């Protein structure tokens, strides 16, 4: 478990319309200090799936009813992995997020950023309705993927993932690059994460959990984020409690 003042957070949670349906149910307790991370005594349990190279023809998907900008992002190249987080190839964001491919074993690298301000409040976002997976859902500060590029493939100290997180914090929240540098993002652990968004789209990832604590300038991109807020530990726990009640 990861400990932070006894606060209980859900790594990579989605809540519909705050509160609403909770898709992921792994608990982590982050440390008191973002910089000095407590010893990890239990890495979140996860189901191990056999990941194999896929040589079948990719399915043809009609994207004409989806947001044009988000469809363009589907052509980004994600990093395909085996169950040990070792690269076995690359494929488009679209192919990595189709449930049809996930059922065949597609697994890719991702990250989740938890950004706290200097009052210990966590920054949440509500995903834009234009998003293809989990539109309109509330989640942690930023969830995305490193790309199959030399700078974001570099694995030592998870530096490639941390560079990707800096890039996406700028793209989604408009946070200036100099305000959150890769070295300021603390890599805590990884979780093996799988969830369906709907009948066609889903997620299947080795998800790197990143923490940072500082005050930043926000200028959210409406195509990515429709609303955002800072929450205290108590407010977050109450949101998750209401979401669980609604789910059950």
C-alpha positions as CSV (number, residue, x, y, z in Angstrom):
1,X,0.0,0.0,0.0
2,X,1.1,3.6,-0.6
3,X,0.5,6.0,2.3
4,X,-0.3,9.7,2.3
5,X,-1.7,11.0,5.6
6,X,-3.9,7.9,5.8
7,X,-5.9,9.3,2.8
8,X,-7.6,6.6,0.7
9,X,-7.5,7.2,-3.0
10,X,-8.6,5.1,-5.9
11,X,-5.9,4.8,-8.5
12,X,-7.3,5.5,-11.9
13,X,-11.0,5.9,-10.9
14,X,-13.9,7.1,-13.1
15,X,-17.1,8.5,-11.7
16,X,-20.0,9.3,-14.0
17,X,-21.5,12.8,-13.4
18,X,-19.9,13.1,-9.9
19,X,-20.8,10.9,-8.3
20,X,-21.7,7.9,-10.4
21,X,-20.5,4.5,-11.6
22,X,-17.1,3.5,-10.4
23,X,-15.4,1.3,-13.0
24,X,-12.0,0.6,-11.2
25,X,-11.9,-0.5,-7.6
26,X,-8.2,-0.8,-6.6
27,X,-7.3,1.1,-3.4
28,X,-4.0,2.9,-2.8
29,X,-3.0,4.9,0.3
30,X,-0.4,7.4,-0.9
31,X,2.4,8.8,1.3
32,X,2.5,12.0,3.4
33,X,5.2,13.4,1.2
34,X,5.1,13.4,-2.5
35,X,8.9,13.7,-2.7
36,X,9.8,11.2,0.0
37,X,7.7,8.2,-0.9
38,X,7.1,5.6,1.8
39,X,8.2,2.0,1.2
40,X,5.8,0.1,-1.0
41,X,4.6,-2.8,1.1
42,X,1.9,-4.1,-1.3
43,X,1.8,-3.3,-5.0
44,X,-1.9,-3.2,-6.0
45,X,-3.0,-6.7,-6.8
46,X,-4.0,-7.4,-10.4
47,X,-5.1,-10.2,-12.6
48,X,-2.3,-11.5,-14.9
49,X,-3.3,-11.9,-18.5
50,X,-1.3,-13.7,-21.2
51,X,-0.3,-11.0,-23.7
52,X,0.7,-12.3,-27.1
53,X,1.7,-10.7,-30.4
54,X,-1.3,-10.0,-32.6
55,X,-1.0,-10.8,-36.2
56,X,-4.6,-10.7,-37.2
57,X,-6.2,-8.0,-39.4
58,X,-7.3,-4.9,-37.5
59,X,-11.1,-4.4,-37.5
60,X,-12.5,-1.5,-39.5
61,X,-14.4,0.9,-37.3
62,X,-16.8,3.7,-38.4
63,X,-15.6,6.9,-36.6
64,X,-17.8,9.3,-38.6
65,X,-20.0,10.0,-35.5
66,X,-17.0,10.8,-33.3
67,X,-15.3,14.1,-32.5
68,X,-12.9,15.0,-35.4
69,X,-10.1,16.1,-33.1
70,X,-10.4,13.0,-30.9
71,X,-10.4,10.8,-34.0
72,X,-7.1,12.4,-35.1
73,X,-5.6,11.4,-31.8
74,X,-6.5,7.8,-32.4
75,X,-3.7,7.6,-34.9
76,X,-1.1,8.2,-32.1
77,X,1.2,5.2,-31.6
78,X,1.0,3.6,-28.2
79,X,3.5,1.1,-26.7
80,X,2.4,-2.5,-26.8
81,X,3.6,-4.6,-23.8
82,X,3.7,-8.1,-22.4
83,X,2.5,-8.8,-18.8
84,X,5.9,-7.9,-17.5
85,X,5.8,-4.3,-18.9
86,X,8.3,-5.2,-21.7
87,X,7.8,-3.7,-25.1
88,X,6.7,-6.1,-27.8
89,X,5.7,-3.6,-30.4
90,X,3.5,-0.5,-31.1
91,X,0.1,0.1,-32.5
92,X,-2.4,3.0,-32.8
93,X,-4.4,4.4,-29.9
94,X,-7.5,3.2,-31.8
95,X,-6.4,-0.4,-32.0
96,X,-5.2,-0.4,-28.4
97,X,-8.6,0.7,-27.1
98,X,-10.9,-1.5,-29.1
99,X,-12.5,-4.2,-26.9
100,X,-12.2,-6.7,-29.8
101,X,-8.4,-6.3,-29.6
102,X,-8.2,-6.1,-25.8
103,X,-10.0,-9.5,-25.7
104,X,-7.1,-10.8,-27.9
105,X,-4.5,-9.6,-25.4
106,X,-3.6,-6.1,-26.5
107,X,-1.9,-4.4,-23.5
108,X,-0.3,-0.9,-23.6
109,X,1.6,1.5,-21.3
110,X,-0.2,4.3,-19.7
111,X,0.0,6.7,-16.7
112,X,-2.2,8.5,-14.2
113,X,-1.1,11.8,-12.6
114,X,-2.4,12.9,-9.2
115,X,-1.6,16.6,-8.8
116,X,-2.0,18.2,-5.4
117,X,-1.8,21.9,-4.6
118,X,0.0,23.3,-1.5
119,X,-3.2,22.9,0.5
120,X,-3.1,19.1,-0.1
121,X,-6.1,19.2,-2.4
122,X,-6.3,16.8,-5.4
123,X,-7.1,18.2,-8.8
124,X,-9.9,16.3,-10.5
125,X,-11.1,16.6,-14.0
126,X,-14.4,15.8,-15.8
127,X,-13.6,14.4,-19.2
128,X,-15.1,16.1,-22.2
129,X,-18.2,14.6,-23.8
130,X,-16.0,14.5,-27.0
131,X,-13.7,11.9,-25.5
132,X,-14.1,8.5,-27.0
133,X,-13.5,6.5,-23.8
134,X,-15.3,7.4,-20.6
135,X,-16.8,10.6,-21.9
136,X,-18.2,12.9,-19.2
137,X,-16.6,10.9,-16.4
138,X,-14.7,12.4,-13.4
139,X,-11.2,11.1,-12.9
140,X,-7.9,12.0,-11.4
141,X,-5.8,14.9,-12.7
142,X,-4.6,13.4,-16.0
143,X,-4.7,9.9,-17.5
144,X,-3.0,9.2,-20.9
145,X,-0.3,7.2,-22.7
146,X,3.4,7.6,-23.5
147,X,4.0,7.4,-27.2
148,X,6.2,5.1,-29.2
149,X,8.9,7.8,-29.6
150,X,12.5,7.7,-28.4
151,X,12.0,10.3,-25.6
152,X,8.9,8.6,-24.2
153,X,10.2,5.0,-24.6
154,X,13.2,5.7,-22.3
155,X,12.6,3.5,-19.2
156,X,15.3,4.4,-16.7
157,X,13.6,6.0,-13.7
158,X,10.3,6.0,-15.7
159,X,11.6,9.1,-17.4
160,X,9.8,8.5,-20.7
161,X,6.5,8.1,-18.9
162,X,7.2,11.3,-16.9
163,X,8.0,13.2,-20.0
164,X,4.7,12.0,-21.5
165,X,2.8,13.2,-18.4
166,X,4.4,16.7,-18.7
167,X,3.2,16.8,-22.3
168,X,-0.3,15.8,-21.5
169,X,-0.7,18.1,-18.5
170,X,0.1,20.9,-21.0
171,X,-2.3,19.5,-23.6
172,X,-5.2,18.9,-21.3
173,X,-4.9,21.5,-18.5
174,X,-2.7,24.1,-20.3
175,X,-0.1,23.8,-17.5
176,X,3.1,25.5,-18.7
177,X,5.8,22.9,-19.3
178,X,8.2,24.7,-16.9
179,X,5.7,24.5,-14.0
180,X,5.7,20.7,-13.9
181,X,9.0,19.1,-15.1
182,X,9.6,15.4,-15.4
183,X,11.9,15.5,-12.4
184,X,9.1,16.9,-10.2
185,X,6.8,14.0,-11.0
186,X,7.3,11.2,-8.5
187,X,6.8,7.6,-9.8
188,X,5.1,5.5,-7.1
189,X,4.2,2.2,-8.7
190,X,2.4,0.5,-11.6
191,X,-1.0,-1.2,-11.7
192,X,-2.5,-3.6,-14.3
193,X,-5.7,-2.0,-15.3
194,X,-8.6,-3.2,-17.4
195,X,-12.1,-1.7,-17.9
196,X,-14.7,-1.4,-20.6
197,X,-16.0,2.1,-21.5
198,X,-18.8,0.7,-23.7
199,X,-19.4,-2.2,-26.0
200,X,-16.7,-1.0,-28.5
201,X,-14.1,0.8,-26.5
202,X,-12.1,0.1,-23.4
203,X,-8.8,0.2,-21.5
204,X,-6.1,-2.5,-20.9
205,X,-2.9,-1.0,-19.5
206,X,0.1,-1.1,-17.3
207,X,-0.6,2.2,-15.6
208,X,2.2,4.2,-14.0
209,X,1.1,6.2,-10.9
210,X,2.7,9.6,-10.7
211,X,2.3,12.2,-7.9
212,X,3.3,15.9,-7.8
213,X,2.5,18.6,-5.3
214,X,2.7,22.3,-6.3
215,X,0.5,25.2,-7.3
216,X,0.1,25.5,-11.0
217,X,-1.6,27.7,-13.6
218,X,-4.6,26.1,-15.3
219,X,-6.1,26.8,-18.7
220,X,-8.1,23.7,-19.6
221,X,-8.6,22.6,-23.2
222,X,-12.5,22.2,-23.7
223,X,-12.1,19.4,-26.1
224,X,-10.3,17.4,-23.3
225,X,-11.9,18.7,-20.1
226,X,-15.4,20.1,-19.5
227,X,-14.9,20.9,-15.8
228,X,-12.4,20.5,-13.0
229,X,-12.1,21.1,-9.3
230,X,-9.8,20.7,-6.3
231,X,-11.0,18.4,-3.5
232,X,-9.8,17.7,0.0
233,X,-9.2,14.2,1.4
234,X,-12.6,14.3,3.1
235,X,-14.4,15.5,0.0
236,X,-12.8,12.9,-2.2
237,X,-13.7,10.1,0.2
238,X,-17.3,11.4,0.2
239,X,-17.4,11.4,-3.6
240,X,-16.2,7.9,-3.8
241,X,-18.6,6.7,-1.1
242,X,-21.5,8.2,-3.0
243,X,-20.3,6.7,-6.2
244,X,-20.1,3.2,-4.6
245,X,-23.6,3.5,-3.3
246,X,-24.9,4.5,-6.7
247,X,-23.1,1.7,-8.3
248,X,-24.5,-0.9,-5.9
